[in-house]
Amino acid sequence: IVLASFGAAGDDHIVDVTLPVLSAEAEAGVALFGRNCSICHGTNGSGSEKGPPLIHRIYEPGHHADLAFVSAIRNGTRAHHWPYGDMEPVEGLSLAEIQSIITFVREVQVANGIE
């Protein structure tokens, strides 16, 4: 387990993330996340000044199911929880690649107590 710390104390848009040992599918999602998502959602989903953390209770499966992630990636989404503005669609990802990204995010969420 690796602990990565991001942001100042009290910043809820940048969170501390514990990165677990990942499954093979989630490992594939790490590189895809890095190339397609981390510029806004931060390293390992920790958040940034451009986009919210995905390792956050707002994105737990009971509130944002996997299909919500698929829809956001394919179609973009309107801002509704955070003040970052709308998310544009992410071009060029297959459904299998999107699923690898989701698997990565979900495994990191579980490692950080979000289930």
Backbone hydrogen bonds, N-H to C=O, Kabsch-Sander energy under -0.5 kcal/mol:
donor,donor_aa,acceptor,acceptor_aa,energy
2,V,19,L,-1.9
4,A,2,V,-0.6
4,A,17,V,-2.4
11,D,8,A,-2.2
12,D,10,G,-0.9
14,I,11,D,-0.5
15,V,46,S,-2.6
17,V,4,A,-2.3
19,L,2,V,-2.8
19,L,17,V,-0.6
27,E,23,S,-2.4
28,A,24,A,-1.8
29,G,25,E,-1.5
30,V,26,A,-1.4
31,A,27,E,-1.0
32,L,28,A,-1.3
33,F,29,G,-3.0
34,G,30,V,-2.6
35,R,31,A,-2.1
36,N,32,L,-2.1
37,C,33,F,-2.9
38,S,33,F,-2.3
40,C,37,C,-1.4
41,H,37,C,-3.0
42,G,38,S,-1.7
45,G,42,G,-2.0
46,S,43,T,-1.6
47,G,41,H,-3.2
48,S,51,G,-2.7
51,G,40,C,-0.7
54,L,45,G,-1.4
55,I,45,G,-1.9
56,H,54,L,-1.5
59,Y,56,H,-1.9
60,E,57,R,-1.6
63,H,60,E,-2.0
64,H,60,E,-2.8
68,A,65,A,-1.3
69,F,65,A,-1.2
70,V,66,D,-2.3
71,S,67,L,-2.7
72,A,68,A,-2.3
73,I,69,F,-2.6
74,R,70,V,-2.7
75,N,71,S,-3.2
76,G,71,S,-0.5
76,G,72,A,-1.6
77,T,87,M,-1.9
85,G,82,W,-0.5
87,M,77,T,-2.9
88,E,86,D,-0.5
90,V,73,I,-3.5
91,E,89,P,-0.7
93,L,90,V,-0.5
98,I,94,S,-2.5
99,Q,95,L,-2.5
100,S,96,A,-1.8
101,I,97,E,-2.0
102,I,98,I,-2.5
103,T,99,Q,-2.7
104,F,100,S,-2.2
105,V,101,I,-2.6
106,R,102,I,-3.1
107,E,103,T,-2.4
108,V,104,F,-2.2
109,Q,105,V,-2.6
110,V,106,R,-2.5
111,A,107,E,-2.0
112,N,108,V,-0.9
112,N,109,Q,-1.1
113,G,110,V,-1.9
114,I,109,Q,-2.8
115,E,113,G,-0.7
